[in-house]
Amino acid sequence: MSWRAAGAAALLALLPGPALATGCGSEFGAADVRRIVRPQYTLAYRPEPAELETDQLFALRVVLCGRDGGPVPLLVRVGAWMPDHGHGMNYATILTAEGDGYWRIDGMMFHMPGRWELVFDVGTPLRTDRLVAEEEVE
Amino acid sequence: MTGRALARIAAAVVAVLLSAGAAADAGAADPAETARILRHGPWPMPWRPDPGNRLSGDAAAAALGRALFADPRLSADGSVACATCHRPDLHWTDGRPRSAGLAAGDRNAPSLVDVRRWRWFGWDGASDSLWAASLRPVLDPREMGGSIAALAGLVRGDPVLAGLYRQALGRAPLADDTALAVDAAKALAAFQETLASGRSPFDRFRDGLAAGDADAVSAYPADARRGLALFVGRGNCSVCHLGPAFTSGEFEDVGVGYFLERGRVDPGRADGIARLKASPFNRLGPWGDGGGADAAATRHVASQPRDFGLFKVPSLRNVARTAPYMHHGRLATLEAVVRHYSEVDEERLHPGRARLVRPLRLSEGEAADLVAFLRSLTSDER
């Protein structure tokens, strides 16, 4: 993400979050949404397409929701890591702020079958918290 | 009970035991293993034309491409054709460790069979489309040493080629050299798209397994079946050689080394990405027909330090027909390839790299089984 995009997104961080954490990302569909819950906010995401396949580019829809509609942090970086093999992706993601805490992440690819860790760095470009979710592809 | 009756019962028991053993041996008793095997098919896979090449899938364009492919006039001195290094009689390779065009090359000529399926082309993935990959060796001084102007002039000036061009494009050859050379490259791609592999003994086994066809399953040779179990199991081979095409299409370090000679290295993927991004003929450039909508991989591919010395994971379909092996062709036989993975020197793997390759320490029998499996990926047609 460019610094210009980060700056624009920083403005968004001052705005109230889009939803209560408990229902965060409910519009992604109950079957497909994944959530990572933190005390002050929740990150919800859904892959597009929903069915992850090895060696195929995919996107992520992401939303960050503040607790009780409170402020939400920025999404600074998104990547993936294969802990059993010690490598990441061969592709670099592009983050697009869609407003109101929503993001689109393009350029994801799990090029090997197995267990991957999705890594979301949230906060500000200078100080981030790392959120990790596991995904398995065959 | 008579002795004869006892003998009949004993024979029946033995037959049942042998049958059960054979089913367990040939039919993949482990559901997880079965699932891993099934992911290597079905074959052939559906294919759709390349959106970046408006001549993709067009028979008239393929006819022009076929003529260009065999024509040594594409090279600077008229001595090297595409078919010099990609010979039809050698499964579209040249059988040499390293190819030679106008000068000696550093890499093995990969087969062109099933080339229409790849995301990246060449051992370093320096091209993101088959048509751009077809133009690259024409312009490389060490391969064919041609030029955009010479290629355009040839198509424009040769009555046969110009006629084939008219049939394919519905117009006379263009006056603009680059546009005409790109059309020629797209026709070369249309021809190579027709080089597709057929079904193999493995495919019949795999489909039999999927359908519960015991005859198809039992027809698969036992040594190949044991080799397949190694391939999807302890060997971990299907982590990179995955899916119906037996490749991820991505780039890995398997410990074969990247030194060419004293003081000279092959940077592999690191150089490939740099050349891809610098090329005006990549999918993000003005010459493709996809309008950038087909360029997601090119847009997102990341240049990373670990790319140095990585080379493309080749398909294993028809691998028995494409010796010698690896990007530098230094392994002459499939037996040598299996021996490499059995005894791979971990010191030769880059430090800090992915922990993918470990010495398999195969017994002689296991190595032979793995080779038998690889040979079972040979399709029926020549």
Interface residues (C-beta under 8 A of the other chain):
Chain A: T54 D55 L57 M82 D84 H85 G86 H87 M89 N90 Y91 A92 T93 I94 D106 G107 M109 H111 M112 P113 G114 E138
Chain B: A35 R39 S238 V239 C240 L242 G243 S248 G249 E250 F251 A296 A297 R299 H300 V301 A302 Q304 R306 G352 R353 A354 R355 L356
